Amino acid sequence: MPVSPETRRLAERLGALCREGGMSVATAESCTGGGVASAITDIAGSSSYFETGYVTYSNAAKSRLLDVPGALLERFGAVSREVVEAMVAGACAESGADMSVAISGVAGPGGGSDEKPVGTVWLAWGAPGRMHAVCHVFPGERDAVREQAVDAALQGLINALESG
């Protein structure tokens, strides 16, 4: 996915904050397919604060790589607050990063439902014990949904770092 000027600006700001605070980050992505990790690593010097990125597209991968309980996936579905919060916790635990971002959504064009239409994306940021999660319904086609989700993920990490 090509990085827009806005995405690059956000990734640069994130890098500056991580370096200033001595923080490391990880990503746990589903519908963005590694787009957040790609944006972060497009910035020279990101190896000093970017720990790793997990692309856990399937529920099995979420469970296997991030220890997301199968019961959460069954009860709430992959696109839910509960699952993205578990993904954040798993990414931090598995990677050793100080904080992480998790994203799971319905990018389209198919896969939507009345309850979770195309464009529904859950994001969570933080570390175990101090997380923030939000649900967006982004407009547009698949690429637009994914691009907006990447920018929202980066902005959320920035907000989390700025708020301490």
C-alpha positions as CSV (number, residue, x, y, z in Angstrom):
1,M,0.0,0.0,0.0
2,P,1.6,3.3,-1.0
3,V,2.1,5.7,1.9
4,S,0.3,9.1,1.6
5,P,2.0,12.3,2.8
6,E,-0.4,12.3,5.8
7,T,0.5,8.7,6.7
8,R,4.2,9.6,6.4
9,R,3.8,12.6,8.6
10,L,2.0,10.5,11.3
11,A,4.7,7.8,11.1
12,E,7.5,10.4,11.5
13,R,5.7,12.0,14.5
14,L,5.3,8.5,16.1
15,G,9.0,7.9,15.6
16,A,10.0,11.1,17.2
17,L,7.8,10.4,20.2
18,C,9.1,6.9,20.6
19,R,12.7,8.1,20.5
20,E,12.0,10.9,22.9
21,G,10.3,8.6,25.4
22,G,12.5,5.5,24.9
23,M,9.4,3.5,23.9
24,S,9.1,0.5,21.7
25,V,6.0,-0.4,19.7
26,A,4.5,-3.4,18.0
27,T,1.6,-3.8,15.6
28,A,-1.1,-6.5,15.5
29,E,-3.0,-6.2,12.3
30,S,-5.8,-7.9,10.5
31,C,-7.7,-5.9,7.8
32,T,-4.7,-3.6,7.2
33,G,-2.5,-6.5,6.3
34,G,0.7,-5.0,7.7
35,G,0.0,-1.4,6.4
36,V,0.8,0.1,9.8
37,A,4.1,-1.8,10.2
38,S,5.0,-0.8,6.7
39,A,4.3,2.9,7.4
40,I,6.3,2.8,10.6
41,T,9.3,1.0,8.9
42,D,9.3,3.5,6.0
43,I,10.9,5.9,8.4
44,A,14.7,5.7,8.6
45,G,15.8,4.7,12.1
46,S,12.6,2.9,13.0
47,S,14.6,-0.1,14.1
48,S,15.3,1.8,17.3
49,Y,11.6,1.7,18.4
50,F,9.7,-0.7,16.2
51,E,9.8,-4.2,17.7
52,T,7.7,-6.3,15.4
53,G,4.5,-6.6,13.4
54,Y,2.0,-9.4,13.5
55,V,-0.4,-9.9,10.5
56,T,-3.1,-12.1,12.0
57,Y,-5.7,-12.3,9.3
58,S,-7.3,-15.5,10.4
59,N,-8.9,-16.2,13.7
60,A,-6.5,-19.2,14.1
61,A,-3.5,-16.8,13.7
62,K,-4.9,-14.4,16.2
63,S,-5.1,-17.3,18.7
64,R,-1.8,-18.9,17.8
65,L,0.4,-15.8,17.5
66,L,-1.3,-13.4,20.0
67,D,-3.0,-15.8,22.4
68,V,-6.5,-14.4,21.7
69,P,-8.8,-16.8,23.4
70,G,-11.0,-18.8,21.0
71,A,-14.0,-18.1,23.3
72,L,-13.6,-14.3,22.7
73,L,-13.5,-14.9,18.9
74,E,-16.6,-17.1,19.1
75,R,-18.6,-14.8,21.4
76,F,-17.8,-11.4,20.0
77,G,-16.3,-12.0,16.6
78,A,-12.9,-10.9,15.3
79,V,-14.2,-7.4,14.7
80,S,-14.8,-6.4,18.3
81,R,-13.4,-4.4,21.2
82,E,-12.7,-7.5,23.2
83,V,-10.6,-9.1,20.4
84,V,-8.5,-6.0,19.6
85,E,-7.8,-5.5,23.3
86,A,-6.7,-9.1,23.5
87,M,-4.5,-8.6,20.4
88,V,-2.8,-5.6,22.1
89,A,-2.1,-7.6,25.2
90,G,-0.8,-10.5,23.1
91,A,1.4,-8.3,20.9
92,C,3.0,-6.7,23.9
93,A,3.5,-10.0,25.7
94,E,4.9,-11.9,22.7
95,S,7.1,-9.1,21.5
96,G,8.2,-7.4,24.6
97,A,7.2,-4.0,23.2
98,D,6.1,-1.2,25.6
99,M,2.9,-0.7,23.7
100,S,1.1,-1.9,20.6
101,V,-1.8,-1.1,18.3
102,A,-4.3,-3.7,17.1
103,I,-6.7,-3.5,14.2
104,S,-9.5,-5.8,13.0
105,G,-12.2,-4.8,10.6
106,V,-14.3,-5.4,7.5
107,A,-12.5,-3.7,4.7
108,G,-14.8,-5.1,2.0
109,P,-16.1,-5.3,-0.6
110,G,-17.8,-8.3,1.0
111,G,-17.9,-9.7,4.5
112,G,-20.1,-7.0,6.0
113,S,-23.4,-7.5,7.9
114,D,-26.1,-5.3,9.4
115,E,-24.3,-5.3,12.7
116,K,-20.8,-4.8,11.2
117,P,-21.1,-3.2,7.8
118,V,-18.2,-2.8,5.4
119,G,-15.9,-0.1,6.8
120,T,-16.3,-1.2,10.4
121,V,-12.9,-1.2,12.1
122,W,-12.1,-1.7,15.7
123,L,-8.7,-0.4,16.9
124,A,-7.0,-0.6,20.3
125,W,-3.8,1.0,21.6
126,G,-1.7,0.7,24.7
127,A,-0.5,-2.2,26.9
128,P,-2.1,-4.6,29.3
129,G,-3.8,-2.6,32.0
130,R,-3.9,0.7,30.1
131,M,-5.8,0.4,26.8
132,H,-8.0,2.5,24.7
133,A,-10.3,1.1,22.0
134,V,-12.5,2.7,19.5
135,C,-14.8,1.6,16.6
136,H,-14.9,3.5,13.3
137,V,-17.1,3.0,10.3
138,F,-14.9,4.3,7.5
139,P,-16.4,5.4,4.2
140,G,-15.2,4.2,0.8
141,E,-14.0,1.2,-1.0
142,R,-11.5,-1.4,0.4
143,D,-8.3,0.7,-0.2
144,A,-9.9,3.8,1.4
145,V,-11.0,1.9,4.4
146,R,-7.5,0.4,4.9
147,E,-5.8,3.8,4.4
148,Q,-8.1,5.4,7.0
149,A,-7.5,2.6,9.4
150,V,-3.7,2.9,9.1
151,D,-3.8,6.6,9.8
152,A,-6.2,6.1,12.7
153,A,-3.8,3.5,14.1
154,L,-0.8,5.8,13.9
155,Q,-2.8,8.7,15.4
156,G,-3.9,6.5,18.2
157,L,-0.4,5.5,19.0
158,I,0.7,9.2,19.0
159,N,-2.2,10.1,21.3
160,A,-1.3,7.3,23.7
161,L,2.3,8.4,23.8
162,E,1.4,12.1,24.2
163,S,-1.0,11.3,27.1
164,G,1.6,9.2,28.9
